[in-house]
Amino acid sequence: MDTAEHIKHLVREGQLLADAAELAGSHAEVRTCPGWEVRHLLRHIGMVHRWATAFVAEGHTSYRPGGGEPDLDGAPLLDWYREGHDRLVTTLTEAPDALECWTFLPAPSPLAFWARRQAHETTVHRVDAESALGLVAGRSPVGPELAADGVDELLRGFHGRATSRVRADRPGTLRVRATDTGDVWTVLLSADAPRTTRTADGPADCELTGPAEALYLSLWNRLPAGSPAVTVAGDDRLALLWRETSAVTW
């Protein structure tokens, strides 16, 4: 996916997140993030949007912490979130291709990195916001292409870093196969950080199979354990290891 596509998804997902948050109310429980209410979610994602905007708009070439979360609630909080989302979209859209700034995952360019990262940050948290509406309200779909791209970012980006907490006492191979897009990833788990390749070569100890959307949400732990949307074959110890240790921390 290119930068323009990521920005397009960022626009849609950010608007859906705001709509769900407004409908649920700021004190509704976020079922996918135990302990959070919608107000906590809006404060977090609004802070992240502003944090990302600063790197792109101001060209910071080294890490800088976020500006903190506001003590807002209700309609003022929702307005604050929408303002930050709009500013992020505008900043990414108007940024030059030759942008130079700090990033933290491999990418073709800093602009490509921030557009991709914020598209997926917002998509995952949109799912969180919609979870506050309950099962009756349903959930907006994540398109197969976006979902597969997000699986790739998670496996080869976040968990390709030395800071990944996914470590196995006994080495094993986890294969992730998207049935609708044809994408396949092979993840080597050991006492070191995971190593992921875009290949189906060789045997696997455990295989996760399902539509790209289901894999995306499952690997981000947004689907309940044992969800029928994802088939687990082989040594489910590795699937359990992923669920218990893969939460991303900044």
C-alpha atoms as one frame of an Amber mdcrd trajectory, in Angstrom:
protein
   0.000   0.000   0.000   1.247   3.500  -0.771   1.133   6.616   1.371  -2.002
   8.008  -0.256  -3.879   4.781   0.492  -2.763   4.818   4.109  -3.942   8.409
   4.495  -7.281   7.482   2.934  -7.707   4.732   5.525  -6.593   7.077   8.300
  -9.375   9.480   7.316 -12.062   6.782   7.308 -10.960   4.991  10.448 -10.560
   8.210  12.406 -14.070   9.320  11.508 -15.527   5.919  12.404 -13.712   6.049
  15.741 -15.235   9.441  16.543 -18.710   8.284  15.512 -18.491   5.187  17.717
 -17.138   7.160  20.663 -19.929   9.724  20.397 -22.609   7.049  20.196 -21.195
   4.965  23.060 -20.538   7.892  25.398 -17.288   8.753  27.119 -17.904   6.535
  30.160 -18.759   3.373  28.205 -16.510   0.366  28.807 -14.025  -0.462  26.049
 -14.463  -4.220  25.978 -11.265  -4.932  24.031  -9.125  -2.939  26.508 -10.027
  -4.012  30.052  -9.934  -1.111  32.479 -10.487   1.546  29.818 -13.526   3.663
  29.177 -14.067   5.545  25.924 -12.663   8.724  27.476  -9.357   6.944  28.156
  -9.260   5.739  24.562  -9.937   9.214  23.132  -7.288  10.803  25.329  -4.735
   8.200  24.259  -5.348   8.242  20.512  -5.698  12.024  20.476  -2.311  12.344
  22.171  -0.739   9.881  19.726  -2.134  11.783  16.728  -0.621  15.035  17.997
   2.668  13.294  18.810   2.920  11.932  15.252   1.900  15.279  13.752   4.761
  17.037  15.521   7.418  14.804  13.946   6.041  15.336  10.450   5.233  19.037
  10.759   8.357  20.074  12.664  10.860  17.577  11.244  12.243  16.343  14.569
  15.080  13.920  13.831  15.281  12.362  17.294  12.726  10.901  19.680  10.521
  13.288  21.631   7.847  12.261  24.149   4.194  13.029  23.612   2.583  16.073
  25.120   0.499  14.150  27.624  -3.215  13.473  27.793  -5.732  16.224  28.516
  -8.110  16.350  31.474 -11.130  16.529  29.176 -14.345  14.546  28.989 -17.603
  14.450  27.069 -18.150  16.731  24.072 -14.989  18.849  24.628 -12.875  15.676
  24.563 -14.502  14.484  21.356 -13.927  17.883  19.745 -10.284  17.773  20.852
  -9.877  14.316  19.332 -11.444  15.363  16.014  -9.253  18.461  15.813  -6.090
  16.379  16.308  -7.162  13.790  13.765  -7.914  16.463  11.159  -4.557  18.128
  11.798  -2.716  14.820  11.383  -4.470  14.077   8.078  -3.712  17.567   6.758
  -0.082  17.407   7.861   0.525  14.032   6.208  -1.282  15.082   3.034   0.756
  18.270   2.662   4.134  16.827   3.739   6.865  16.584   1.062   7.978  13.188
  -0.189  11.517  14.108   0.866  10.462  14.609   4.504  13.192  13.808   7.021
  12.208  13.022  10.604  12.495  10.381  13.323  10.853   6.987  12.864  10.982
   3.719  14.782  10.183   0.978  12.250  11.668   0.210   8.816   9.875   1.999
   5.961  10.587   3.313   2.449  10.570   6.877   3.827   9.634   8.780   7.004
   6.414   9.970   5.355   5.483   6.407   4.373   6.237   5.257   7.915   4.037
   7.811   9.672   1.123   7.406   7.258   1.195   3.624   7.668   1.705   3.658
  11.425  -1.096   6.116  12.082  -3.478   4.308   9.730  -3.054   1.124  11.762
  -2.922   2.850  15.151  -6.260   4.430  14.338  -7.790   1.289  12.840  -7.039
  -0.858  15.872  -8.380   1.800  18.223 -11.454   2.272  16.038 -12.173  -1.397
  16.690 -11.733  -0.636  20.383 -14.189   2.262  20.203 -16.762   0.146  18.405
 -16.404  -2.577  21.038 -17.887  -0.093  23.508 -21.133  -0.226  21.526 -21.629
  -3.924  22.307 -22.097  -6.900  20.037 -25.559  -5.857  18.862 -24.170  -2.793
  17.096 -21.730  -4.870  15.069 -18.341  -3.700  13.849 -17.157  -1.917  10.722
 -15.010  -4.219   8.565 -11.280  -3.876   8.017 -10.559  -4.330   4.310  -8.401
  -7.349   3.395  -5.568  -5.286   1.898  -5.345  -2.973   4.900  -5.550  -5.921
   7.293  -2.772  -7.849   5.531  -0.616  -4.721   5.541  -1.225  -4.407   9.269
  -0.252  -8.012   9.923   2.982  -7.362   8.057   3.716  -4.213  10.065   3.066
  -6.042  13.328   5.088  -9.167  12.555   8.006  -7.723  10.602   7.999  -4.269
  12.171   7.036  -4.220  15.841   8.089  -7.790  16.580  11.195  -7.548  14.456
  12.635  -5.243  17.104  14.896  -6.386  19.933  12.312  -4.977  22.355   9.684
  -7.581  21.417   8.668  -9.588  24.484   7.672 -12.641  22.431  10.294 -15.174
  23.500  10.030 -18.974  23.554  11.832 -21.291  25.962  11.583 -23.969  23.283
  12.072 -22.749  19.704   9.154 -23.121  17.333   7.828 -21.932  14.000   4.534
 -20.076  13.744   2.954 -19.694  10.313   0.292 -17.078   9.591  -1.755 -17.601
   6.423  -4.402 -15.204   5.067  -6.950 -17.186   3.104  -8.395 -14.227   1.191
  -5.263 -12.301   0.166  -2.858 -15.236  -0.144  -0.283 -13.602   2.137   1.836
 -15.931   4.263   4.302 -15.149   7.053   6.621 -17.550   8.853   7.688 -16.488
  12.343  10.666 -18.155  14.013  10.227 -18.027  17.790  13.115 -18.572  20.161
  14.865 -17.025  23.159  15.716 -14.106  20.875  13.374 -11.628  19.197  11.078
 -13.206  16.566  12.311 -13.379  12.969   9.592 -13.160  10.326   9.835 -13.834
   6.600   7.250 -13.589   3.830   7.460 -17.250   2.916   5.604 -20.538   3.274
   8.769 -22.621   2.976   9.502 -25.384   5.437   7.428 -27.032   8.167   5.605
 -25.083  10.870   4.849 -26.168  14.414   1.669 -24.084  14.544  -0.373 -22.403
  11.813  -2.926 -19.632  12.152  -5.290 -19.505   9.176  -8.141 -17.171   8.393
  -9.197 -14.041   6.511  -6.688 -11.187   6.772  -9.071  -9.145   8.934  -9.441
 -11.951  11.473  -5.684 -12.500  11.617  -5.062  -8.766  12.048  -7.468  -8.478
  14.951  -6.380 -11.766  16.498  -2.668 -10.927  16.396  -3.431  -7.541  17.951
  -5.455  -9.461  20.598  -8.718  -7.766  19.583 -10.525 -11.065  19.032 -11.225
 -13.375  21.965  -9.078 -16.460  22.395 -10.522 -19.368  20.471 -12.398 -17.191
  17.981 -13.772 -19.411  15.189 -12.624 -16.799  12.651  -9.039 -18.067  13.029
  -8.113 -21.735  12.757  -5.225 -22.909  14.944  -3.498 -26.092  13.746  -0.576
 -27.828  15.405   1.122 -26.817  18.649  -1.253 -24.257  20.177   1.451 -23.482
  22.758   2.830 -20.963  20.255  -0.545 -19.331  19.696  -0.961 -19.002  23.473
   2.571 -17.616  23.808   1.731 -14.932  21.257  -1.460 -13.924  23.062   0.260
 -13.722  26.429   3.421 -11.821  25.429   2.821  -9.847  22.224   1.208  -6.701
  23.643   3.072  -3.722  22.168   4.510  -1.206  24.608   6.140   2.027  23.531
